[in-house]
């Protein structure tokens, strides 16, 4: 099996962490988003969606991280708690996975892009009102995660970890990597993070997030990228 990944991306980290933790053998294929490699002709032959992660299992090609995670759970007969067979428990996992795309993931990504890439791509500082609004939206999503999904439980489903917890933690680490400590003054969320880290092992957790915790290197790489001018129009569409 081949996994096409860039660990700067939170969906890629979720697939990487799960495959490694589950002991699923795979070949890591780097698709460097910072150089626009996802738009290359070579990657286009693998996936027409032009984004990572992508899984190639023999002749079967699958994109979208949540679809890949569910595929891996079911193909490799993983422990039931990851994606439970029970109809209502599975629905709870799907509820979070459906909610996160336009909420925690979107808001965490926006804070990351504004803090790390906006000054490079837009040739100027982020307007204060834009940053304040992005952080407020992220705070609202974190509040929903705590009050609706986690409540007073160890994990989103209850006593055991699931795909929902995995996807949630990698999303939260995106703005953390950009220097925003979202765990400050959130003891419940901090305790949950530590439980998730323990489940995956601190070494794997740190390995998966090593790049995102060194965003200064990413910013410098972007500034020195010869294709930067070609990437700027795509970025500017996000904030026009």
N, C-alpha and C positions, 0 to 999 in steps of 0.2 A: 504494500500500500504506500502511496505517495501522498504527502500533505504539503500543499503549497501555502506558505505562511510568511508573515512578517510580524514579529512579536511586539512591534510598536502598536499593533492593532489588538484591541480587546477581544473581538471574536476569535482571532487566531490564537490568542493565549488560552482561551477556554478549551479549544480543541487540542492544543498542544498539551496542556496540563492533564486533561482527561485521558488522552491516549497514553501519556507517560505513566500516570498513576495506575492505569489499568493494565500496564504491561503489554499494550498492543504494539507490535513491531511496525515501524513505518520509516520511510525515508524522508528526511526534512528537505524540502525544496524552497529555498529562499526566493521570495518575490519582493524586491526592494521598493516599497511604496515611495520612499523619499526621492528616488530617481525616476519615478514614473514607469517602472518596469511592468506594472500591470497593464500598461497600454501597448506593450511590445507585441510584435507579430507572433513571437514564440509563445507568449502566455495566451494570446488570443486563440491559439490552436487547442489549448487545454480548456479554456473557459471563455465563453462569449460574454459573460457578465462583467469581465474586467475588474474583478475584485477578489480579495482573499478573505477567508480561507477557501481552498478548494481541495477536495479529496479525490484521488484517483485510485480506485480499488479494482485492479485488473483493467477491464475496458469500461467499467462503470465510473462515471464522473459525477460528483455532487458538489454543489456550492451551498452557501448559507450555513453558518455555524450551528444553529439550533437543529437544522435537519441533519447535519453531519453527526452531532452528538447523539441524537436519537438513533441514528443508523448504527453507530458504534455500540451503543448500549444493547441494542437488540441483536445485532449480528454476533457479538461476543458473549451474549448471555450474562451480562453483568449483574451484580447484586441488585435485587429488586428496588432498594431504596433510591437508586439513582433516577429511575423513571418507572414508578410503581405500576404493577398490573392492575391494582385496585382502581376502578373507574374514577372515583372522586379524588383520590390522591393524585392520580395522573393528571386529572383536570386542573388541580392546583398548580402543578408544575407548568402545565401549558398556559395557565392564567398568567403566571409571572413572565414566562418567555414571550407571550404575546404583548404584555404591557410594556416590557422594558425597551423595546425598539424605539418608540417615540417619546420615551420618558427618561429613565435613568441613563440609558446608553446615549441617547441624543444629547441630553443636557451635560453629561460628563464629557462627551466628545467636544462639545462646543467650548466649554471652559478650557480644555486642553488646547484646542486650535487657537483660541484667542490669546492665551498666555504664551504659547510656544511659537506658533507659525504666523500669526497675524502680522507682527512687526516686520517679518521678512517678506511675506507675500504681498502685503499692502503698503510697504514702505513707510510705515508710521506707527505711532502708538495706538493702542486700542482706546476708542472713546469710553470715558468712564461710565456713561449710562448704559452702553452696550455690555460692558463687563459686569456691572452691577445686576443687570437683568439676567444675564447668563448664570451668575452665581445664585441668584434668587430662585431661578427655575430648578437648578440642581438641588438646592436646599429643600424645595418642595418635593422633589422626587425622593430624596433621602428620607424625608418625613413619612411619605407613603410606604417606603420599604420598611421602616421601623414600625409604624403603627398598624398597617394593614397586613403586610406579608410576614414580618417577624413576630410582632406582638411580644409576648413573654416567652417564646419558645427558643430552644437552642438553635434550631435551624428553621427554614421556611416551612417545611412540612411537619416539623415536630422534633423528635429526638434524633433523627438521622439526616445526614446530608443528602442533597439531591442535585440534579442538574441546575435547578433554580439558584441554589447557593453559589455554585461554581460561576455561572454567568454573572450573577450580581457582584461577586467580589472582583472579578476582572474589570467590570465596568467602573467600579468605585476607584480602583487603583489608577485609572486614567487621569483624573484631575489631581490625585495625590502625586503622580509623577510630575505634573506641571507645577507643583509647589503649593497646592491648596490642601491643607490638612483637614479633610472632612471628618476625621475621627475625633478631633478636638471637641470637647464638651458633649460627646456622644458615647457615654460608657457602654450602653447596650450594643451599639454597633461595633465598638472596639472589642467587646467580649466575643461577639459573633465572629468577627474577623479572625481572632485567635483560634477559635474552634475550627474554622474552615482551614486555616493554615496547618493546624495539627492533623487534620484528616488527610491533607495532601503531603504533609511533611514540609518543614521549613526550607529545606534545601531545594526542593522542586519549586516551591512557591517563589523563592528568591530568584531562582534561575529564570523562571517564566517572566518575571517582572524586572529583570536586570536592565534591559534596554530602556524601559519606560521610566526607570528611576534615574536615568542618565540623559535627560532630554537636552542638556547643554550640548552634548555631542551631536544629537540630531539636528539642533538648530545650526550648529557650525557646518554640518554636512550639507544641509539645505543651502546655506549661503554660498558654499563652494561648488554647488551642483551646476554643471554647464547647461543643464536642461531647465534651470529654474524659470526662465522667462516663458517657456512652453507650459509649465505647470501653473503659473500665476493666474491665467484666465479661468481655469477650472476651479481654483480656490476662491477667486473673487466672486464667482457665481453664488457661493455660499453666503456671502455677506453683502451682496449688492442691494 
